[in-house]
Amino acid sequence: MLPGIPEVKANAVVNHAFEVGSGRVGRVSALDLTEKLALAVKAHIRHEHTMYDDLLAEGWDRDEAREAVRPDVDALYERWRQPKAQRPRRFTQGELAKIGVTILDERSFQLKCDRCGVVWSPSLRSGGRLPRHYWRCPRGCN
C-alpha cells in the first residue's frame, strides 16, 4: 500500500494506530484494514511532519488546523505511495516555490516556471531517479 514509507516509520505507525485499548483509528471495527492504515498514516504525518500540533497549541480549531496542513499531509502520503526505486529525489512544493517553480501534477511530475509559464516534465534516469537540476526552467529563468 505504501512502498515508499521508511520502514522505521511503518512499524511505528502500525504499532501506534493498533494499540489495544487506545481508541485510535486502528481499533475502529467499522473500517476495513486499508482504510485504517491510510487514516493512521495520515494522522502520523499530520502530527509528526506538519505544524498541526503547533496550530492547536496556538488555539486553532481542530478542523481548521487539519485543513491548513492537509496539502502537506497529502503530498507526503502520495510520496510514500510511490515505490522507492521510482520515487524521485525532489524538493518540497514550498522549496520549489522559492525558486519560482510549481508542481502541476504530482503523478506525472509536471512542473511550471512561475516566471515564463513554460511547463515541463523531467525525464527520469535509471532507477526512476530525477536528473540533477530537474527543477531548472528549460528557458533558464531560474
BELKARA-V871708 format. One record per residue. N is the residue number from 1. RES is the residue in three letters. SS is DSSP state (a for helix, b for strand, c for the rest). PHI is phi as a letter, one per 30 degrees, with the letter a starting at -180 (none if undefined). Layout:
BEGIN
{{N RES SS PHI} {N RES SS PHI}}
END
This chain:
BEGIN
{{1 MET c none} {2 LEU c b} {3 PRO c d} {4 GLY c c} {5 ILE c d} {6 PRO c e} {7 GLU a e} {8 VAL a d} {9 LYS a d} {10 ALA a e} {11 ASN a d} {12 ALA a d} {13 VAL a d} {14 VAL a d} {15 ASN a d} {16 HIS a d} {17 ALA a d} {18 PHE c c} {19 GLU c d} {20 VAL c d} {21 GLY c i} {22 SER c d} {23 GLY c i} {24 ARG c d} {25 VAL a e} {26 GLY a d} {27 ARG a c} {28 VAL c d} {29 SER c d} {30 ALA c d} {31 LEU c c} {32 ASP c d} {33 LEU a e} {34 THR a d} {35 GLU a d} {36 LYS a d} {37 LEU a d} {38 ALA a d} {39 LEU a d} {40 ALA a d} {41 VAL a d} {42 LYS a d} {43 ALA a d} {44 HIS a d} {45 ILE a e} {46 ARG a e} {47 HIS a d} {48 GLU a c} {49 HIS c b} {50 THR c b} {51 MET c d} {52 TYR a e} {53 ASP a d} {54 ASP a d} {55 LEU a d} {56 LEU a d} {57 ALA a d} {58 GLU c d} {59 GLY c j} {60 TRP c d} {61 ASP c d} {62 ARG a e} {63 ASP a d} {64 GLU a d} {65 ALA a d} {66 ARG a d} {67 GLU a d} {68 ALA a d} {69 VAL a c} {70 ARG a e} {71 PRO a e} {72 ASP a d} {73 VAL a d} {74 ASP a d} {75 ALA a d} {76 LEU a d} {77 TYR a e} {78 GLU a d} {79 ARG a d} {80 TRP a d} {81 ARG a d} {82 GLN c d} {83 PRO c e} {84 LYS c e} {85 ALA c d} {86 GLN c c} {87 ARG c d} {88 PRO c d} {89 ARG c d} {90 ARG c a} {91 PHE c d} {92 THR c d} {93 GLN a e} {94 GLY a d} {95 GLU a d} {96 LEU a d} {97 ALA a e} {98 LYS a d} {99 ILE c c} {100 GLY c i} {101 VAL b b} {102 THR b c} {103 ILE b d} {104 LEU b d} {105 ASP b b} {106 GLU c d} {107 ARG c d} {108 SER c c} {109 PHE c h} {110 GLN b c} {111 LEU b c} {112 LYS b b} {113 CYS b d} {114 ASP c d} {115 ARG c d} {116 CYS c c} {117 GLY c i} {118 VAL c d} {119 VAL b c} {120 TRP b b} {121 SER b b} {122 PRO c d} {123 SER c d} {124 LEU b d} {125 ARG c d} {126 SER a e} {127 GLY a i} {128 GLY a i} {129 ARG c d} {130 LEU b d} {131 PRO c d} {132 ARG c d} {133 HIS c i} {134 TYR c e} {135 TRP c d} {136 ARG c d} {137 CYS c d} {138 PRO c e} {139 ARG c c} {140 GLY c i} {141 CYS c d} {142 ASN c c}}
END
